[in-house]
Amino acid sequence: RKGNVIVTGASSGLGLATAKALAEMGRWNVIMACRDFLKAEKAAKSAGMAKENYQVMHLDLASLDSVRQFARNFRQSGLPLDVLVCNAAVYFPTAKEPTYTADGFEMSVGVNHLGHFLLARELLEDLKASDYPSRRLIIVGSITGNTNTLAGNIPPKANLGDLRGLAGGLNGLGSSTMIDGGEFDGAKAYKDSKVCNMLTMQEFHRRYHEETGVTFASLYPGCIATTGLFREHVALFRLLFPPFQKYITKGFVSEEEAGKRLAQVVSNPSLTKSGVYWSWNNNSASFENQLSEEASDPEKAQRLWQLSEKLVGLA
Ligand code: NDP
């Protein structure tokens, strides 16, 4: 049978390119989990994806109810779940004030981390139950959350501190909107959320790999300077960022190439190792990359897991 893979945020950028790459292989049914149903349908059509290789299902990661409803809807479809790709993200680098999810969490961490945390926890049972030869849970990470890299050292740097803001609910009412308890900073909130993504992947690996046989992985596909992620940025940045990445840092990858990389992590028989953060060198060969100290701190991962469970109503 065909494999069934859920890709969140498949309506643009990396998610769409990945959905397209997988659909073109002809052995995947891609479930595009998107907040804007019509946009996703149009995107799939204009990418030339054949109808029999995909379907769109509604998912808004900015609402925990929507996440739970998505899991129910998916189960009702009767399809086994073979791979889950947590890809969607928002980024508000120039925001002066925080915005909030339906449940009152600061939006970047709410969508990028907490929404995906609940989704992955809800669907782990389904991955476990599948009879597919290689079942995988993939969370898209980023170099920007990794302070052991040049890009990760451009201020404001990611830093979860002692997680006091998260413990307080991240809601700007009684608590801070930032995980470390500091003043709101949209660019930092995004980087923090990516550290959460990488910590979460490793904690999944430690807790569930042996028991379930599921492969847990994260990746940095390269700098895809052309995606919608930068839509909130100032115009001059949007103009200069792609050539800067292309000619100065040489970290630039096209959406198509990045989509192929993520599709390898979904589908390639040689990328089955669990607990790995994948990256690619300039010749597009994959390798196991090192995470920063904070992004690989097991105690922080465990505390993040416990606090996140409370916030999404699992504990
Ligand atoms: P895009 O903005 O192009 O895509 C983000 C996707 O997430 C869109 O499909 C968007 O939906 C979706 N999304 C946003 N909010 C929600 C929500 N509440 N519920 C459901 N879906 C939502 O960005 P990219 O393709 O660049 O980003 C994809 C991933 O790649 C992210 O995890 C990002 O952190 C990561 N990444 C990106 C890099 C880059 O250089 N661009 C580098 C490293 C990692 P909609 O179409 O409706 O807006």
Boltz pocket constraint, residues with backbone or C-beta under 6 A from the ligand:
constraints:
  - pocket:
      binder: B
      contacts: [[A, 8], [A, 9], [A, 10], [A, 11], [A, 12], [A, 13], [A, 14], [A, 15], [A, 33], [A, 34], [A, 35], [A, 36], [A, 39], [A, 59], [A, 60], [A, 61], [A, 62], [A, 63], [A, 86], [A, 87], [A, 88], [A, 89], [A, 90], [A, 111], [A, 140], [A, 141], [A, 142], [A, 143], [A, 194], [A, 219], [A, 220], [A, 221], [A, 222], [A, 223], [A, 224], [A, 225], [A, 226], [A, 227], [A, 228], [A, 229], [A, 230]]
      max_distance: 6.0
